[in-house]
Each structure stands twice: as structure tokens, then as C-alpha cells.
């Protein structure tokens, strides 16, 4: 029996005019915000339900959302802020833009509930700079929400006030890191801050700030309506709820699929139509290029959740699943990924600024037919010296594909160095030497 989707964050998909306020209201939209505010439900009760839900940050880090909310100071003499991270800029990641394209009001309600719970007065949704049409959709949704009394002063006749603004980024991958995002909101160059202090104590304009991913906030209204336990039961232990997987690459039906956490990889792949053109699965990047690549043999029996992918040797990340068939040259693929991280480094930390350039240039040298076998040890050494030595995780993200590609597909790299050509392309052209065919198998 094939798996089906469980729509929580994408529940308006398939409706007429899905992004409109009328559509969202027909589905019970803003009812939970009104209930919590008018009944003056205690913040501790809301946070308790979020903790019970098992919701973990959907942007890639996977930090428990309820625990993060509990870090915000309850008593603070001044403005507190709320920030939504819709700056998805990693290759293969495209789930958050579908949320603001099809279900922006649920995100708005989720942020308003978080603001009520955490005592925030002002919120910002930082939207990736290369999705302008979706930005405009979100702005229209904000206008609708304000006009209908779901944003603004004294909501529902109470003393709770909250307003939300969209902030347009400029396409910098580094601004997906929460403190670089905060710097950008303040009008500065998007570079990560040292932590501590963490945003919960020193965030936007130096004030307490909570930052969550788009999918995380959008899950909140459903949790408040059905209860934390019901959300937890949609998933598995340590991975509650649903998850939107952005599936791209060599599949018949690429796109976003919202499914229960813990779904077997094979069932998720089947939802996307399986590997295209009747070809064989070779490898999968399960959570975006900042997560380790897995060969088919490692992922075929895995479940798509935090623990399941950890056991397989990778991680869930943002759920950006890139599928590769047997015609994929892993050397050229790594060259492209390394170029991305080299270009997107903000340059603040020397190991990342210099190291990502070294990684790209060495891999390019191999592809150009000028590589040496000792380059593989050099790549491993440079990657190991970047990891854990930068302010943010971009350095680790750049090192992860290099280490995992060489670990799982070393024969391809050795063949490229020895022959100056791709093992995969030579095999397809019938030029692969017999002894290398054994190594490839």
C-alpha cells in the first residue's frame, strides 16, 4: 500500500484561491488565535502543548520548538520580537515558498500565536530574495489579516497587540543563519554573530527575539486545534508531526510532499513517482547539500526522521531530498556543490573563507584532468580543519558533502584522477576498463 500525504502546513492546496483569507477562514482559520487571546490562555499552557507535540525546528537544525520558546524571558521591560526564517537558499530546498504561496494565513496565525505566547509586539518574516511573486502573495495576506482584525492593535478587543511585516532579502544563503538574518533585518551586512548571547536574550535591535522556520510556525495552529499529543502521534518518537519533503533530481514527479515523520524512504520515493526513466537509484542527499550523501544501499531501508537518517549516516536537515540515478557523476556533482558553498561564504571566518575556495579549486583541478591521488587526502584534511572552526555552520555544511562523497564514492574520484575522465561517463560510453568496472560495482 503506497503512502499518502498528511496535509498540515499545506492544507489549503487544492482549494480554490488557496492563499486567500476566505479560504483559510472556511478551514477554521484564526479560530485558535482568537480562542487563546480572548480566553487568556496562559503562555505556559501553550508552550506545554508545543513541547508535547514533539515539533522540532523545520529549518534544518531540528531544535525542539517548545524548548526554544521557553528561553524567551517572560518579564522584560521593553519590546520583544518574533522572526520567521523564510530565507531558504540551499540547493534543493523549496518548501517554505509553497507555504507562503498557498497557505500564508496559517503562517500569520502561527506567528501571532507565538507572539501572544512569548509577549512579542512586533514580528518580521524574512523572505528569500529570489521569490518575489511569493513575497507579494504574503504582503497581500498581511493586508487581508490587518483589515480583518487579525493583526494590529488590541486584537479581539483585548490588550494584546501584534503586527507583522515582510522583509525582502537579497538571495544570500548566509542569511538563512538566524543571527545573520537578524543583522540583515537591522540593515547591516548579513554576517553571523558570535553566540552567546543567543537571540532569545539579544536579538533584533538588541532585544529578546524568537526565530523559527516557516514550517515550524505554520504547524502551530494545527497543534493548538488538535493538541500536542495528536501532532506527536502523526510522527514517531523524537520526530513528531508531519514534514514537508522537497524532492528533486531524478524522479518522475518532483515537488513538495507533506507526510508523517518516520515514513520509509521507499514509500516517500514512490510518492514522487520513483526513479525516472526506469533507471536505478544510485545516491540520495536526504536533507539538502549540507547533509551527507548516502548511497542507495544505505538509504533504501531508512526511515525519514531525525533518528532514522542519523542511523543511516546522514541527517534530516530541511527535508530537501535530492535523488540521483546511476548516470550521475559524483565528482562533477561535488564540484558544483563545492562551488555553491565557496560563492556563498560571507568571508567572516578564515577557515570558511579560504577553505571553501581550496575545496572548490582542488575538485575543479580533478575534473580538469590535473588531479593527483594525494588530492583526496588534501580534501579530507581541509574539510576536517574547516569543521567546527567557524562562527556559523556554513563551514561544516561545506565540508560535509566533500567528506561523504569521497567516503562513499572514492573509486570514482580515483578513476577521474588516473584517467582524466568520468568513470560514469566512460562506462556509459563503453570505455570503462575492466578492472575499474569491478571497483565501480
Secondary structure, 3 states (H helix, E strand, C coil): CCCCCCCCCCCCCCCCCCCCHHHHHHCCCCHHHHHHHHCCCCHHHHHHHHHHHCCECCCCCCCEHHHHHHCCCCCCCCCCEEEEEECCCCCCCCCHHHHHHHCHHHHHHHHHHHHHHHCCCEEEEEECCCCHHHHHHHHHHHHHHHHCCCCECCHHHCCCCEEEEEEECCCCHHHHCHHHHHHHHCCCCCCCCCCCCCCCCCCHHHCCEEEEEHHHHHHHHHHHHHCHHHHHHHCECCECCEEEEEEEECECCCEEEEEECCEEHHHHHHHCCCEHHHCCEEEEECCCCCCCEEEHHHHCCCEECHHHHHHHCCCCCCCEEEEEECCCCHHHHHHHHHHHHHHHCCCCCHHHHHHHHHHHHHHHHHHCCCCCCHHHHHHHHHHHHHCCCCCCCHHHHHHHHHHHHHHHHHHHHHHHHHHCCCHHHHHHCCCCCHHHHHHHC
